[in-house]
Amino acid sequence: MTLTRQDLSDIAAWRQALHRRPELSGAEVETAAMAAAFLRGAGAAEVITGLGGHGVAGIFPGAAPGPTVLFRAELDALPILEASGAPHASEIPGRAHSCGHDGHMAILAGLARALGRQAPARGRSVILYQPAEEDGSGAAAVIADPRFPAIAPDLAFACHTMPGIALGSAAIAEGPANCASAGMRIVLSGRTAHASAPETGTSPMNALAKLMPGLTALGRGGPLEAEFSLVTVTHATMGEACFGVAPGQAELWCTLRTLTDNRMAALRAAAEALAREAADENGLGLSIAYRDVFDHCDNAPEATAHWRRALEAEGVPHDTALFPMRASEDFGRFGQNAPSAMVLLGAGIGGPALHNPEFDYPDALTETGARVFIRLARDLLG
């Protein structure tokens, strides 16, 4: 179960083709088609498409009964204007694979080639290309798909490329790996008035002025410990852009972030109570909605131990750096029904960060990443 230089060249070219045509969450039509075609070409016994939207799963069965092991990567890109200068840079203005998802797909493409040549001795390997990771909706949609129970895993694994870790090194740790987060949209509704007679209307100004510092005071960040919480105001509007009208409506967007799901429930309740109080004090209507909701991601001890053994067997240096992370990750939902763990694979030190317009996944990482996934599959399934 090894990859040749030709394999790595083919996969790099495929990854760069994906990079040129990035698609946003829920719209990964072309990306999913390329993933399905690759899995079929690699020898998957079955390829499921349209899973939870545009998800794709390739199934590689073994000869004997055994566990089902899920290996997951993401399909979607970001609404960012790329500035990497790479020859294979995005051809679609305002969209880019600036989070390395195309690279994660490439690493699992390497695993697919290896599994196609040498099937597992037992059980099943399932390579899942998940849609809509960036907005937190994809994993839930995949799990809710009526076809998912047939491939539900006994163990689940994923990786994320990570600038700041040396190329060829990794990080893995037990316990909370990624924070829970939720995008909260607050709408305050009053009544507009002429700017010369604001007293005849109902302005959301005072409520908005109270909520911005009030919400951020609920979560000030700090050490990533059990009681960690952070509220970040990300967007605010009030009224129209004119001088003749006193405003009658305002919107406030903020991101709530906690280390665990339990702590998130308490933070949401406190934020909602503060919004109701501000609206009631000022005679305003109130609506609250959530989107981009992520459960926290936890690295189970059993799954983490499997990662460590695979890294050590392949001679990949690793530590626990960067865990837990403030950033959120949709992979956490798969861990609610099966032991799961995510490893961070170093993209190098000194380069652009994730979600930076200049970031481009380093193709040199694919060989290391695929080699570790292949070792993991071989250790678990023979």
Secondary structure, 3 states (H helix, E strand, C coil): CCCCHHHHHHHHHHHHHHHHCCCCCCCCHHHHHHHHHHHHHHCCCEEEEEECCCEEEEEEECCEEEEEEEEEEECCCECCCCCCCCCCCCCCCCCECCCCHHHHHHHHHHHHHHHHHCCCCEEEEEEEEECCCCCCCHHHHHHHCCCHHHHCCCEEEEEEEECCCCCCCEECCCEEEECEEEEEEEEEECECEECCCHHHCECCHHHHHHHHHHHHHHCECCCCCCCCEEEEEEEEEECCCCCCEECCEEEEEEEEEECCHHHHHHHHHHHHHHHHHHHHHCCCEEEEEEEEEECCEEECHHHHHHHHHHHHHCCCCEECCCCCECCCCHHHHHHHCCCEEEEEEECCCCCCCCCCCCCCCCCCHHHHHHHHHHHHHHHHHC
